[in-house]
């Protein structure tokens, strides 16, 4: 149930960022937002996806004007991808809405319940 809800939430949030954005590309957009400018091959390595899949997703995100390509300062022949101004604005708006929603969901939880959840999620993430 938890994973189904997470998948449904990802689909919903991706659509809030852009109606044509799929959850997999949304995940990639988040990675670029969190990591900063990256080369396509770096994204492929971090996601475990092949270069052609990552390249298609990057092209889609650029076409949706959520990402942009920029020169790589370390290699004049290479390009990095980074959030566009539109991508940054849309992600900030969606993240603010999600924070507000989560705050409402957890408002009635005790401090101990929240601490237990954080501890158990940390434990779950260590075993993955």
C-alpha positions in Angstrom: 0.0 0.0 0.0 2.8 2.4 0.9 4.6 1.9 -2.4 1.4 2.2 -4.4 0.6 5.5 -2.6 4.2 6.7 -3.3 3.9 5.8 -7.0 0.5 7.6 -7.2 1.9 10.6 -5.4 4.8 10.8 -7.8 2.4 10.7 -10.8 0.3 13.4 -9.3 3.3 15.7 -8.3 4.9 15.2 -11.7 1.7 16.4 -13.4 1.7 19.5 -11.1 5.2 20.4 -12.3 4.1 19.9 -15.9 1.1 18.1 -17.4 3.3 16.2 -19.8 5.9 15.1 -17.2 6.1 11.4 -16.4 7.2 10.2 -12.9 10.5 8.8 -14.1 11.5 12.1 -15.7 10.3 13.9 -12.5 12.7 11.8 -10.5 15.5 12.8 -12.8 14.5 16.5 -12.5 14.7 16.1 -8.7 18.1 14.6 -9.0 19.4 17.5 -11.0 17.7 19.9 -8.6 19.4 18.2 -5.6 22.8 17.5 -7.2 23.3 20.6 -9.3 24.5 20.6 -12.9 25.4 17.1 -14.2 26.6 15.4 -17.3 24.2 13.0 -18.9 26.6 10.1 -18.2 26.6 11.1 -14.5 22.9 10.8 -14.4 23.0 7.5 -16.1 25.4 6.2 -13.5 23.4 7.5 -10.6 20.1 6.2 -11.8 21.4 2.9 -13.1 19.7 3.6 -16.5 21.4 3.2 -19.8 22.6 6.3 -21.6 20.0 6.2 -24.4 17.1 6.2 -21.8 18.7 9.1 -19.9 19.3 11.0 -23.1 15.6 10.7 -24.1 14.5 11.8 -20.7 16.8 14.8 -20.7 15.6 15.7 -24.2 12.0 15.6 -22.9 12.8 17.7 -19.9 14.6 20.3 -22.1 11.6 20.3 -24.5 9.3 21.0 -21.6 11.7 23.8 -20.6 12.3 22.4 -17.2 16.0 21.7 -17.8 18.6 23.4 -20.0 22.0 22.4 -21.4 25.0 24.5 -20.4 28.7 24.2 -21.3 30.7 22.0 -18.9 33.4 24.3 -17.3 35.7 21.3 -16.9 35.5 20.1 -20.5 34.7 22.5 -23.3 33.4 19.6 -25.5 30.8 18.4 -23.0 27.5 19.8 -21.8 25.9 19.7 -18.4 22.2 19.8 -17.7 20.8 22.1 -15.1 17.4 23.4 -13.9 16.0 26.1 -16.0 14.4 29.1 -14.3 10.9 27.6 -15.1 12.0 24.2 -13.7 13.3 25.8 -10.5 10.1 27.9 -10.1 7.8 24.9 -10.7 9.7 22.6 -8.3 9.7 25.2 -5.6 6.0 25.7 -5.9 5.3 22.0 -5.8 7.6 21.4 -2.9 5.9 24.2 -0.9 2.5 22.6 -1.6 3.8 19.2 -0.5 5.4 20.6 2.7 2.0 22.2 3.5 0.2 18.9 2.9 2.7 16.8 4.9 2.6 19.3 7.8 -1.2 18.8 7.9 -0.9 15.0 7.8 1.6 15.0 10.6 0.2 17.8 12.7 -1.6 15.4 15.1 1.4 13.1 15.5 3.3 13.2 18.7 7.0 14.1 18.7 7.8 10.5 19.7 5.8 9.1 16.8 7.7 11.4 14.4 11.0 10.4 15.9 10.1 6.7 15.6 9.1 7.2 11.9 12.3 9.0 11.2 14.4 6.3 12.9 12.5 3.5 11.1 12.7 5.1 7.7 16.5 5.6 8.3 16.7 1.9 9.2 14.8 0.9 6.0 17.0 3.0 3.8 20.2 1.5 5.3 19.1 -2.0 4.3 18.3 -1.0 0.7 
